[in-house]
Amino acid sequence: MSTPNVITSVSVMIAALSFVSGVSAWKREFIGKRRIELAESVLAMFYEVEDVIREIRNPFSHNDEGKSRKRSDNEREEESKLLDRAYIVFERYQKREKLFAELRSMKYRFRAAFVTQTDKLFEELDPFEELDKVLQDIWISASMLGSYYWQRQGREVSDTELKKHLSEMHKYEAVFWLIDENEDTISLRIRNVVQQVENITRDVVKANSGLSWQQWPMKLLCKSK
């Protein structure tokens, strides 16, 4: 092969390698950006969900809340009031249901994007599944209080039965209402969920955000508004 042909061949090879290298770098950058965007979106939504669950369980309500519940034909007025009261958490949830549906739709994308570092963390606590369990516990408490425990208030029972009734009712009310956030088990569970998502996304956030980890939640909270 003549010298000019050799030079040409080498030049073509160098150009090809540069192109492949450039495409690989672009692909890594593109995938990296997608992972960052996904981490931002999911973490921001979990921050928002934490606030929404706090709002759902707010013990203060107005007279019209719970009235969207469909009543049965044979309900007594006093029974309806208690069932409406229990329905408040469902009604508040329905107003923000789109947020929860959107977050659930990102579960498998999130797993796929962070699979290498989330396997062990998801074994310890799956934030998506734990969120659903928390919501289920709130719905169960609402159903039990509205259909049973509040309905039985004021009935004549023995001291033993009354003590048992109040103990069980207060257990469900502690899930239904948020009274003291510092001692609230539901708030603690949701905080653990958020911290788990923070742990999963921490490395991506720190490497690409240009912010300290302490500054990151404030940025995402502003983004979710």
C-alpha positions as a printed NumPy array, in Angstrom:
array([[  0.   ,   0.   ,   0.   ],
       [  1.351,   3.408,  -0.94 ],
       [  2.122,   6.014,   1.657],
       [ -0.801,   8.32 ,   0.678],
       [ -3.221,   5.378,   0.945],
       [ -1.848,   4.442,   4.352],
       [ -2.256,   8.004,   5.55 ],
       [ -5.793,   8.095,   4.189],
       [ -6.676,   4.783,   5.851],
       [ -5.259,   5.93 ,   9.183],
       [ -7.144,   9.201,   8.907],
       [-10.395,   7.336,   8.219],
       [ -9.796,   5.061,  11.203],
       [ -9.064,   8.02 ,  13.47 ],
       [-12.207,   9.785,  12.248],
       [-14.275,   6.641,  12.791],
       [-12.897,   6.144,  16.294],
       [-13.524,   9.797,  17.091],
       [-17.088,   9.463,  15.843],
       [-17.728,   6.323,  17.903],
       [-16.139,   7.933,  20.938],
       [-18.236,  11.058,  20.417],
       [-21.443,   9.038,  20.086],
       [-20.593,   7.058,  23.233],
       [-19.894,  10.251,  25.162],
       [-23.122,  11.792,  23.892],
       [-25.038,   8.649,  24.834],
       [-23.573,   8.656,  28.342],
       [-24.387,  12.34 ,  28.724],
       [-27.915,  11.819,  27.4  ],
       [-28.574,   8.869,  29.726],
       [-27.039,  10.801,  32.605],
       [-29.346,  13.747,  32.006],
       [-32.359,  11.441,  31.791],
       [-31.421,   9.861,  35.125],
       [-30.955,  13.275,  36.723],
       [-34.328,  14.47 ,  35.431],
       [-36.003,  11.285,  36.649],
       [-34.348,  11.579,  40.062],
       [-35.466,  15.207,  40.328],
       [-39.045,  14.44 ,  39.299],
       [-39.519,  11.433,  41.578],
       [-37.884,  13.052,  44.589],
       [-39.869,  16.27 ,  44.108],
       [-43.107,  14.27 ,  43.935],
       [-42.286,  12.384,  47.131],
       [-41.667,  15.711,  48.862],
       [-45.052,  16.895,  47.612],
       [-46.751,  13.646,  48.647],
       [-45.427,  14.127,  52.175],
       [-47.185,  17.5  ,  52.334],
       [-50.376,  16.157,  50.739],
       [-50.708,  13.286,  53.234],
       [-50.258,  15.821,  56.007],
       [-53.121,  17.836,  54.486],
       [-55.303,  14.749,  54.043],
       [-54.975,  13.916,  57.749],
       [-55.448,  17.475,  58.996],
       [-57.948,  17.235,  61.908],
       [-59.491,  20.605,  61.057],
       [-62.305,  20.488,  58.515],
       [-65.2  ,  22.631,  57.283],
       [-68.881,  21.695,  57.301],
       [-69.077,  20.743,  53.626],
       [-66.224,  18.224,  53.697],
       [-67.245,  14.587,  53.357],
       [-70.611,  15.458,  51.839],
       [-69.681,  14.078,  48.415],
       [-70.056,  10.545,  49.82 ],
       [-72.944,   8.636,  48.28 ],
       [-75.5  ,   7.852,  50.979],
       [-77.552,   4.681,  51.234],
       [-81.334,   4.948,  51.357],
       [-81.715,   3.717,  54.946],
       [-79.061,   5.868,  56.669],
       [-80.051,   7.744,  59.785],
       [-78.928,  11.38 ,  59.986],
       [-76.554,  10.804,  62.89 ],
       [-75.069,   7.788,  61.122],
       [-74.586,   9.834,  57.943],
       [-72.709,  12.552,  59.811],
       [-70.194,  10.062,  61.195],
       [-69.742,   8.34 ,  57.836],
       [-69.275,  11.734,  56.147],
       [-66.678,  12.635,  58.733],
       [-64.741,   9.451,  57.999],
       [-65.043,  10.091,  54.265],
       [-63.108,  13.367,  54.526],
       [-59.741,  11.655,  53.962],
       [-61.033,   9.941,  50.796],
       [-62.449,  13.207,  49.499],
       [-59.2  ,  15.083,  50.086],
       [-57.213,  12.296,  48.462],
       [-59.409,  12.333,  45.358],
       [-58.598,  16.01 ,  44.817],
       [-54.874,  15.129,  44.614],
       [-55.202,  11.637,  43.136],
       [-53.445,  12.692,  39.918],
       [-50.187,  13.243,  41.829],
       [-50.25 ,   9.736,  43.318],
       [-51.157,   8.155,  39.962],
       [-48.293,   9.974,  38.233],
       [-45.826,   8.897,  40.918],
       [-46.93 ,   5.246,  40.668],
       [-46.501,   5.373,  36.882],
       [-42.803,   6.209,  37.386],
       [-42.07 ,   3.269,  39.687],
       [-40.624,   0.902,  37.077],
       [-38.754,   3.632,  35.181],
       [-37.18 ,   4.606,  38.484],
       [-36.192,   1.018,  39.244],
       [-34.721,   0.556,  35.755],
       [-32.701,   3.777,  35.914],
       [-31.232,   3.093,  39.35 ],
       [-31.172,  -0.7  ,  39.343],
       [-27.466,  -1.079,  40.176],
       [-27.604,   0.898,  43.381],
       [-31.212,   0.306,  44.453],
       [-31.409,  -3.483,  44.709],
       [-30.277,  -3.582,  48.329],
       [-32.104,  -0.388,  49.254],
       [-35.364,  -1.636,  47.777],
       [-34.995,  -4.845,  49.792],
       [-34.77 ,  -2.75 ,  52.961],
       [-37.695,  -0.487,  52.078],
       [-39.48 ,  -0.056,  48.763],
       [-40.652,   3.598,  48.925],
       [-43.433,   3.052,  46.395],
       [-44.856,   0.009,  48.16 ],
       [-44.526,   1.602,  51.591],
       [-46.419,   4.678,  50.37 ],
       [-49.276,   2.445,  49.182],
       [-49.297,   0.626,  52.539],
       [-49.538,   3.942,  54.4  ],
       [-52.502,   5.002,  52.26 ],
       [-54.178,   1.626,  52.793],
       [-53.785,   2.004,  56.561],
       [-55.421,   5.434,  56.395],
       [-58.348,   4.058,  54.345],
       [-58.809,   1.123,  56.741],
       [-58.814,   3.428,  59.759],
       [-61.406,   5.682,  58.094],
       [-63.664,   2.728,  57.293],
       [-63.397,   1.229,  60.785],
       [-64.028,   4.529,  62.537],
       [-66.959,   5.602,  60.377],
       [-68.753,   2.288,  60.143],
       [-68.04 ,   0.853,  63.602],
       [-66.176,   2.676,  66.366],
       [-67.756,   6.127,  66.117],
       [-71.166,   4.526,  65.621],
       [-70.835,   2.653,  68.937],
       [-69.947,   5.719,  70.984],
       [-72.33 ,   6.328,  73.894],
       [-73.673,   2.779,  74.086],
       [-73.94 ,   1.17 ,  77.481],
       [-71.234,  -1.465,  77.848],
       [-69.176,  -2.934,  80.658],
       [-66.024,  -1.179,  81.851],
       [-63.885,  -3.876,  80.233],
       [-65.673,  -3.524,  76.886],
       [-65.481,   0.271,  77.065],
       [-61.754,   0.184,  77.777],
       [-61.17 ,  -2.143,  74.832],
       [-63.398,  -0.044,  72.581],
       [-61.606,   3.218,  73.417],
       [-58.161,   1.65 ,  73.044],
       [-58.955,   0.318,  69.578],
       [-60.732,   3.505,  68.51 ],
       [-57.813,   5.692,  69.575],
       [-55.43 ,   3.397,  67.669],
       [-57.366,   3.977,  64.453],
       [-57.785,   7.699,  65.16 ],
       [-54.   ,   8.007,  65.507],
       [-53.75 ,   6.852,  61.885],
       [-56.765,   8.812,  60.652],
       [-55.845,  12.21 ,  62.111],
       [-52.495,  13.972,  62.432],
       [-52.405,  15.352,  65.965],
       [-48.755,  15.538,  67.056],
       [-46.286,  15.181,  64.186],
       [-43.381,  14.519,  66.551],
       [-45.058,  11.358,  67.858],
       [-47.028,  10.412,  64.755],
       [-46.229,   6.984,  63.292],
       [-47.644,   7.765,  59.839],
       [-45.51 ,  10.915,  59.544],
       [-42.462,   8.905,  60.603],
       [-43.169,   6.239,  57.97 ],
       [-43.55 ,   8.849,  55.223],
       [-40.374,  10.612,  56.349],
       [-38.537,   7.272,  56.104],
       [-39.931,   6.828,  52.585],
       [-38.657,  10.248,  51.514],
       [-35.269,   9.594,  53.087],
       [-35.058,   6.309,  51.206],
       [-35.616,   8.091,  47.88 ],
       [-33.006,  10.66 ,  48.909],
       [-30.529,   7.84 ,  49.608],
       [-31.216,   6.21 ,  46.233],
       [-30.765,   9.433,  44.262],
       [-28.046,  11.029,  46.41 ],
       [-25.033,  10.151,  44.23 ],
       [-26.658,  11.368,  41.002],
       [-27.819,  14.583,  42.641],
       [-24.474,  15.384,  44.262],
       [-22.52 ,  14.684,  41.09 ],
       [-24.641,  16.792,  38.774],
       [-26.621,  19.422,  40.629],
       [-23.92 ,  21.911,  41.564],
       [-25.708,  22.187,  44.922],
       [-24.904,  20.741,  48.3  ],
       [-27.161,  17.911,  49.432],
       [-28.582,  20.195,  52.128],
       [-29.665,  22.748,  49.472],
       [-31.25 ,  20.151,  47.215],
       [-34.608,  19.612,  49.005],
       [-35.376,  23.357,  48.88 ],
       [-34.75 ,  23.441,  45.114],
       [-37.078,  20.487,  44.557],
       [-39.767,  21.854,  46.855],
       [-39.783,  25.087,  44.839],
       [-39.89 ,  23.044,  41.634],
       [-42.927,  21.029,  42.788],
       [-45.026,  24.114,  43.595]])
